[in-house]
Amino acid sequence: MGNRFCVCSRKLAGRTLFITGASRGIGKAIALKAARDGANVVIAAKTAQPHPKLPGTIYSAAREVEDLGGKALPCVVDIRDDKQVEDAVRKAVDKFGGIDILVNNASAINLTGTLETSMKKVDLMLGINLRGTYVTSKLVIPHLLKSSSPHILNLAPPLNLNPIWFKNHTAYTMAKYGMSMCVLGMAEEFRGQIAVNALWPRTAIQTAAMDMLGGEGVAKQCRTADIMADAAYVVLSRPKTFTGHFLVDEDVLREHGVEDMDRYAVQPGHPLLPDFFLDEAPEALAQQMEKHGATPAFQPPSSSAAPSPGGPIESTFEVIRGVLNEDLVKSTKALYQFDLAGEHGGVWFLDLKSGSGSAGRGRPNGVPDVVMTMDSADFSKMFAGNLKPTTAFMSGKLRIKGDMTLAIKLEMMMGRMSKL
């Protein structure tokens, strides 16, 4: 059976799915899952020509759908454009006779604070995540009301109002929660007529977006998009009375009798990166991983080594200075400032922008590109390779002002340091 979720009932055979952002990632995985049943799939996405950095187009995804036994309709759609959405919906109805399922998958992400987020990026996220989801739903709903098994499935998180999920990226959270609020409102508005639910991953999913956010090495901490496709299949196979639920992929599958989650891992047995908006403390996750024989990447190892006379932070910077070189500076081109609290608090800098690099106590000589605020103990763990910036950021241990991608680049240095 391999990595595939086994079903034999072909519950989506002959059904028509309209999936936004289906040229790659989770959207495409759901499309291919439906194709195996012989479903009709509308690939509604922007990518018509190959992208230099991102895999797939609407046409390559359509070919994959048809190779698996489904029927496909590729449509160039920017869901911020009402006319493009309206045209795609009309083409779908003309070709397949109606629409049974809408999957609102298209989304935009930018993990920066209020002062660092341009209004262009705010408009992009609100335009795609919130408004795009709303207008696509609005235009598809009249056709769903004619279906015998109508569904809307938004790939959106539960509405968690813990401030930890707002303080570092307020604009993104507002935009993403807009998709969640569409579920909350439309599920009640169309109760008894259309099933409206949300689905969210327990862990990070390996997609092009995650590769850009997490940088080198993040894939092994992820699951594949197959887990979301399998969970979506279960939800979309339910009757229309199953509505108003905020679901998590792993929970859906366990309730359906699937126990082996390791088959979805990119690297089975490796610790997994928890996704946003789910309040599972990293410590609890670490205990769960240890129970199953894993070694959590974010848990510090025990050490009997004597501390450096200058303290643990000075000791860490001694190691950092030992790996600095011109190549590292050329590949990074960033000036970092670390505002540390706790027992060994203070301000430190890392210059990976000039010469052969430098690092030490005090503020950098220039305006920092990234300011990272965290506890001094977590800083030591991070640079020892025991706490990744993505994990620290998601768990609220790390606050970042500036470019998130530059913060992620530090993992390259951590990899070198951990071998010393």
N, C-alpha and C positions, 0 to 999 in steps of 0.2 A: 504493500500500500504506500510505502515511502512517506513523503511529506504531505500527501494529499488527504484531505478530509473525505471520508468515504460516504457517499450517499447514492442511492439507487432509484429514488423515486421520481427524479426529473421534475421536481415541483415547479420549476420556472420554464418548462418547455412551452414554447409559443407565447410567452409573456414578453412584453416590450418594456425595456428599461432605458430610461433617459439618465445618463451619468455625466455630471460635469467634471472636468479635469480628468478625463479617462484615458488620456494619451500615455500616461505613465503612472507608476506608484500604486497606491491603494486603489484609486479609481479603476485603473486598468486591471488590477487583480480581481476586483469584483466583476468586471466585465467578462473576463476569461472564465471565472467560476460559473457565471450564468450561461456562457456560450456552451459549456460542456453539457448543459441541459437542453440545448437547442433553442435558446432564447433569442429574441431580437434585441440588439443593443445599439443605442444611439451614443456615439462617441462625441461628446460636446466639449471641445477644448480649443485653445488658441493655436497650438503648434501645428502648422500645416507644412512648414519646411524644417528640415533637420536643424537642431540647435547645436552650437559648437560645444556646449558643456552639459546639456541635458539629453537623456536618451528618448527616442521615440517621437512619433508624430501621430496625428489622428488616423492617418492612412495605414501606418505600420500596425497600430493597435487594431484597426478594422480587419486587416489581413489575419492577424492572430485569432481574432474572434471567429472568423469564417473557417480558419484551419481547424478549429476545435468543434465545428458543427453548428455554430450560431450564424445569425444573419446580422450584418452590421450596416450602419449608416454614419459615416464620418461627417461631422459638421464643424466648420470653423466658427467658434463661439467665444466671444469675450462676454462673460455674464454681466459686465458693467454696462453693456449696450443692449437696451431693451429690444431694439429691432432685430439684432442678431439672435437673441433668445427666441423671440416670437417666430422668426423665420425657421429656426431649427425645430421648434415644436410643430409648426405646420408641416414641414417636410417629414417628420416622424409619423404624424397622423396620416399623411397621404400615403406613405410607403407601407406602414404596418397596420393601419386601421385604428390606431388608438395608442394610449400610453397607460401602462399598469403600475409602473414603479418609477419613482424619482429618487435618485441618489445625489444629494448635494455634497459633493466631495471637494470641489474647487476651493482653494484657500490661499491666503497670502500671510506671510509671517515676517516680523521684524522685531527683534528682542532688544529694544533700547528704551531708555528712560524718557521722561517727558521732554526734557530740554534737548536731548540728542535726537529726537524723532522729528524729521521734517514733516510738514503738513502734506507734502506729496505722498509720503509713505503712509501717513494716517488715512488720507483719502483712498489710497490703494487698498489698504486692509479693510476699511469700512465698506468700500465699494464692492469688493469681491465677497468677503466673508458675510457681512450683514445684508447689504442691499442686494447683492447678486443672488444670495440664497433666497431672499424674500421674493424678488421679482420672478425668478425661475419657478418657485413654488406657485406663485400667483397665476402664472401663465399655463402651468401644467395641471393644476387642480381641476379645472373644468373637465379635462379628459379623464383624470383619475376618478371622478365622480361617476363616470360611465363604466368603470371597470368592475369586475366581480371580485377582485382581490387587490384593492389599491393600497399602495404604500408610499410614504415619504420617509427616507432615512437620511438624516444629517450626520455627517462625521464631525461631531461636536461633543465637548465635554459636559459633565454635570455642572450645574450652576453652583460652584463652590465660592462663597463670599469671604473666605479667609484672605486677609490683606496680603499675605505672602505671595499670592498669585497676581497681585496688581502692582505692587510697589516697584518692581524692576522693569515692567513692560505694560504700563497701563493701557496704551493704545491697542496693542495686540489682544490683550485680555478682553477689552470692551468689544472689539470686532469679533473675536471668536465666540464670546458669550452671546453675541447677536444671533449666531446660528442656533445656539441653545435655546434662546428665548423664542425663536420661531417654532421650535418643537413644543415648548411649554404652551404657547398660545394656540397654535394650529391644531395640536392634539385635542384640546378642549373644544375649539371651534368646530372641528369636523368629527367629533366623537361619534362612533357608530357608522360613519361614512368612509373615513380614510384612516388607516393606521399611520401615525406620525411618531417616530422614535429617533433617538440619538444613539450613536455608537462611538466609543472611544477606546484606544488601546491602553492596556495596563502598562506596557513598556514602550520604549522607543521603537519605531519601525524603520527598517532600512529603506530609505527613499533618497532621491536626489536632493531633496530639501534637507534631510538629516545629514547627508554627507557634507553639505555646505556648512551647516550649523556646527556639526561636531568635529569636522576635520578628519585627519588621518587617524585610523584606529577605532573610530566610533562604531563601525559596522559590526564588529564582533560583540558589542554590547547590545545589539538590537535583535529583534525578531523580524522575520520576513513579512511581507504584506499578505501572505497566504492566511495568516491567522485572522486578519480583519475580513478577508474575503469569505472565509469559512463561517465566521460569526455573523456576517451580513446575510449569508445564505440562510442561516437558521432563522434570523429575524424576519427576513422577507418571505419565508415559508409559513409564517404564522398567520392566523386569520386577522381581519381588520379590527377585531375587538381588542387585539393586543396593541395598545397605544399609550402614548404619554410616558414612555420609559426612557431613562438615561442609563444606557447599558455599557458594560465593559467587556471587551472581546473575550478575555479569559473566563470570566464568570458565565457568559453565554454558553461557551463550549463545555465547561465543566457541568453545567446544568443539563446539557445535551448528552452527557456521558463520555466526553473526551477528557482523559486524564493526562495523556502524554503531551505536555506543552513543550518539552525539549525539542520535539521534532520541528518546531517552528523557529528555533534559534538559528541565527546565522552561524554561530559557533557553539554547538551544543556543550553545555556544562560551564560556559563562561558567565560571569555575573552580568545581569541585565540592567540597563539604565531605565529607571522609572520615568514615565511620561509626566507631563505637566498636569496640574489641576486635581490630582488624586492625593489625598493627605495620608500617604503612607510614609511614616518617618523612615529615613535612611537606616537608622539603627534596627528597626523592626524588619526591614527588608534584608539587612545583613544577616540577621538571625535565621530568617527563612532560607536564605541561600546556603548558609552553613549546614542547616539541617539536611539539605540535599547534596552536600559534599562540595559546594562551590566555595571559592575564596573571594569575598566581596572586594571590589577594587577600591571602595571608599572607606574600608575599615583599617585603621592603623595596625601594623604588626607590632608584636612585643619586641622590645629591644633592651639589651643590657649595656649598650655602649654608653660610656661616660659622656656627659654633655661638654660642649666646647666651652673653654673659659669665657668666651664672649657671649655665651648664651646660645640657645637653639637657632634664633633668627640669624645671628652673625655666622653661625656654623653653616646654615643653609646658603647664605650669600657667598661664603668662601667656596662652596661647591659650584655655585652659579658662575662665579668669576673664572673658575677653572675650565668651563666649557665655552666661554665666549670666544668668538672668532669672527673674521670679516664675512665668511660665508653665511653664518647665522644672522648677522646684521643685514646682509643683502636680501636674505629670504624673508625677513620679518619687517624691517623698516617701521619700527614702532617704539614709542617712549612710554614706559609704564611707571605708574606710581602705586604704591601699596600702603593703604591706611590701615594699620593693624591695631586691634583692640586686645584686651585681655592681659594676661600675666606679663607678656613681653611686647606690649604695645609700642607703637611708634610709626614714623613715616620712613619708607624706604623707596629706592628707585631702581629701575632696570632700563638702561639705555641700549636698545637694539636698533638704533637709528643712525649712529655716527661712528666712524672709525672701526675699531675692533670690538666695540661695546664696552660698557662699564656698569657697575652695580655697587650699591652701598647704602649707607644710612643718609636720610635727609630727602629733600625734594629734588626732582630732576632739574637739570639746567634747560628749562624750556617748558612749554605747555604740554602736559602729558596727553597722549592719544587715548590712553585707557587708565582709569583710576579704579582699582580693585579694593573694596573694603571688606574685611573679614577678621575673624579672631586669629591671633597669632598662632595658636595651636593648629588650626585648620590650614594656615599658610604653610607650616612645616610639613604637614601631611601632603598638601598639594604638590609641593616641590620635591617630595620624596617619591612621588608617583602613586601615593596611596589614596588620593582624593582628586578626581578629575574635575576641572573647572565646570564642565557641563553638569556633573552630579552636584557639585557645591552650589551652583547657581540655581538648579531646579529645586534643591532642598532648602533654599533660603539662607545657606551659610555664606554665600558670596554675593556681594552687590557690585554691579559693574556699571560704570559710567563711561560711555564711549562705544567704540566698535566691538561688538560681540565676537566677530570673526578674528580680530587681533588678539582677544583674550584666549580664544581657542588655540591659536598658534603656539601658545606656551606649552602645549602638550608635546610638541616636537622637542623642546628643550628638556622637558621632564623625562622623556624617553631616554635621552642621552645621560641624564643625571642618574637615573635608576640603575644604569649599568656600571657606574663608577664605584 
